[in-house]
């Protein structure tokens, strides 16, 4: 398994995985119809030794605020609870720091208690409608 970073989501191997996972959230009532990310968003993702997508996180960097904003994260259902989200978000943090970020923000749907608990495990605290972790 390896974690990969790409500068542009639209040209990433993770693009279809991200869209599929977004549709699943919509069907579960945990998302808005408007995509929260753009083609120019960054992406960090995990693949296995055969190139199968395991999980991904899409994010942007705001240079004026020196913040990284995680726009969407997902781990394939068969690979959850194995620490993949933690590995992916650690790579997001590392890459964001290299760009100059001092904080990492992300939004989580209020009904997604599993994700809120998972985010807390990696040190992110609830903020005003966002989860924040200094990096």
Buried (B, 14 or more C-beta within 10 A) or exposed (E): EEBBBBEEBEEBBBBEBBEEBBEEBEEEEBBEEEBBBEEEBBBBBBBEEEEEBBBBBBBBBEEEEEBBBBBBBBBBEEBBEBEBBBBBBBBBBEBBEEEEBEBBBBBBBEEBEEBBEBBEEBBBEEEEEBBBBEB
